[in-house]
Each structure stands twice: as structure tokens, then as C-alpha cells.
């Protein structure tokens, strides 16, 4: 790997690794709205990770139909996808010749995108060099989403292992993890992800 790839953090290294030449410039244009279309950091991270998945599938000789890359990425990353469906997708990619552990380790967060754009490309967002309230919420949503996904995967793996050793009767088709918060003003219980996505409880709006 060249010194340039090393000097541009994880995003720069992954761009070089998968041969995504020119994609850094495109990310900057999307973030700053240079081409008229402006993306949030979270949307840029999803776009970046889909491009990585597409490049990995191409390298493995996998033919992808319209929308297939987007769907596979959703199955790998969306909080609403069951652990069983996610694991099935991982196994399909593994059988096709992808190193799924390496692939997922190459996915980036929107904080990595922010660091790459501001520190390595020295880009400035039109509104401010600081994260917007929406982007701050998105950063925390990423953390919560990762914890929810990990809790789901660990729970399903534990149950599968116990069932395989006859320590449990039967198995499960999936695990659903739901974190709830209670509004201090109205006492209403609401999903933590919804609370952050909507900027708080509806009683305050």
C-alpha cells in the first residue's frame, strides 16, 4: 500500500484497496453539495459501504442484478433485519468466495467519513465545520445500532449452541432486540432509535 493510502485513514486505505479511484472526490462533492445534491454523513457512509460490497462482489466474479447490492448491504447492516437473515446472507457471500469478516471490517462509519473529509481532504461543510444536530444524532444512532445488532447476534448464537448440545428444547427463527426509553415529560415509552431519529418525543414538538 502506498504512503498516500496510509496517510488518509481508514477511508483512504479502503478506497485504495478496492480500486475506487476518484471516489474520494465524489464523496467530498456530495457532502459539500458541489454538484447540487447534498448527502448527510450517514448517507455517505452507506453509499461508500455499498460501493465496497459491489467491488468485492465483482472481484469474486459475482453477477449482481439491479438493486442486488443495495439489498445485500441492507441485509448485512440494517437493524430491522433478523440475525438469522443476516447470517444467511453472510454465508451466501462466503460460499461465493468473499472473505466476509474482512469485508465487514472494511465497512466504515459516518464518523470515519467525517474524519476523512475534514482532516485528509480538508473539506468544509457549507453550514459549519461542526457536525449538525442531525449528524450528531446519526452518530449516536450508529453506536446504538451496533450494540443492538451485537446483542441480537450473541443471543442467537448462544441459543443455537445450547440447542445443539441438547441444553434447550427446540430452536428459534430469530431474535428481536428493542430498546425503549421513557419521555420525562409525558411518560410515553418509545423506541430509543425512533426517539433519536425524530429528535425527541412528539409531545415536545
Secondary structure, 3 states (H helix, E strand, C coil): CCHHHHHCHHHHHHHHHCCCCCHHHHHHHHHHCCCCCCCCHHHHHHHHHHHHHHHHHHHCCCCCCCCHHHHHHHHHHCCCCCHHHHHHHHHHHHHCCCCHHHHHHHCCCHHHHHHHHHHHCCCCCCCCCCCCHHHHHHHHHHHHHHHHHHHHHHHHHHHHHHHHCCCCCCCCCCCCCCCEEECCCCCCEEEHHHHHHCCCCHHHC
